Structures are given as structure tokens and as C-alpha cells.
Amino acid sequence: MADEVDYPMVLVSCDMQLLQANRAARRGLEDGIAFSVSCAELQLRCRVDHASLAAAVHTACSRGLRGYVQLTGADSAGAAVAVVPQRGLEGTDVALLTFSRAQLCETLSMHAFARHHALTAGETRVLEALCSGHSAPAIARRHGVAVTTVRTQLTSLRAKTGAKTVNDLLRTVARLPPMVNVLQRGGPQPS
């Protein structure tokens, strides 16, 4: 089930030994941008972030307290980690780490939303850029169009989705349930 969640989630021991990782976390481990594994230990690239996370994991395991770590490293871009104490196998204390997503909404969910509301390809690209945190002028530059074109597409997006403001639209998209691409999942496929 954890592989169907689009947040990177890992289970670690009190000493940060990686016990399990969901699909999103395994992808993060493969790209090695924010975190990696060295000698079976989960490592964050930024030493300050790693020390903060290790302290929160220790507190979760030893005192059973939930924690929150705001990542400050150059690659983190405002990311955060929720630290939740868990009871592992044979009664050992472990911690579940849930990392924030890299983008507002999972791509497949956003595309399903776009199809449901009959968004054009251009409107869908604008929505994707909005979900990645880009402003109208930045979207215009990226797509090689005038800012007025992007603003017209935003007006159309709001009309088609019933959103009163762009923030309302983004709140709606942020609440979309995750949809994992079956081709990325690995393992046996349903017939």
C-alpha cells in the first residue's frame, strides 16, 4: 500500500538504519539529490539537516514523540520531514519518516483532473507549471508566449474548474488523491 502513496516514506531504526522504503522514496534514493544510503544508514546530503533528522528520530524512538524537521539544505527547496514513532518487529522502536513531495500534486492525478475538466493541452501545461510553483510571467517565459496568453489560460482554467481564484484551483489540485503510474510500480501486473 505504501507504494501507492506519492510521498517518499521510509522506516528507519533509532540509529537511522534504513529498514523499508516505498516506491517514491526508492526513486529519491536512486537520484540521490536529497538523501542516500551509506552502509545501510539513511543519509541526508546536508549535514545540518541530517543531524536534525537524527535527533528527531532518536526522540521518536526513545520518548515516543512525533517530530517535524524543516530541511534547510540547498537542494531541499522548503522540504520537510514528519517523524512518527512506530513499533517495529519484535517490539523494537523505529520511526516512520514521511518526506514532503517535490511538487504540489502527483502528475498522473493532475492529468486525470485536466481530462475530467476538458482542459486544453496549453491549459494543462499552465496548470503543471502552477503546481511546480511558477508565476504567470515565469510560465510565459518558459512557454515562449505572452503573459496575457497565460492570464487568458488561467481565466479559462478557473472557469472550467469552477475555481474563483488561482489559489482556490491550487488548493483543489493539492487535495487530489494520488494515482501511481502502473508502469513505474514494478512487480506483477494485474491481468
Sequence and secondary structure as in RCSB ss.txt:
>XXXX:A:sequence
MADEVDYPMVLVSCDMQLLQANRAARRGLEDGIAFSVSCAELQLRCRVDHASLAAAVHTACSRGLRGYVQLTGAD
SAGAAVAVVPQRGLEGTDVALLTFSRAQLCETLSMHAFARHHALTAGETRVLEALCSGHSAPAIARRHGVAVTTV
RTQLTSLRAKTGAKTVNDLLRTVARLPPMVNVLQRGGPQPS
>XXXX:A:secstr
 GGG SS EEEEETT BEEEE HHHHHHHHH SSEEEETTEEEESSHHHHHHHHHHHHHHHHH   EEEE  STT
TTT EEEEEEEE GGG EEEEEEE  SSSS HHHHHHHHHHTT  HHHHHHHHHHHTT  HHHHHHHHTS HHHH
HHHHHHHHHHHT SSHHHHHHHHHTS     HHHH S    
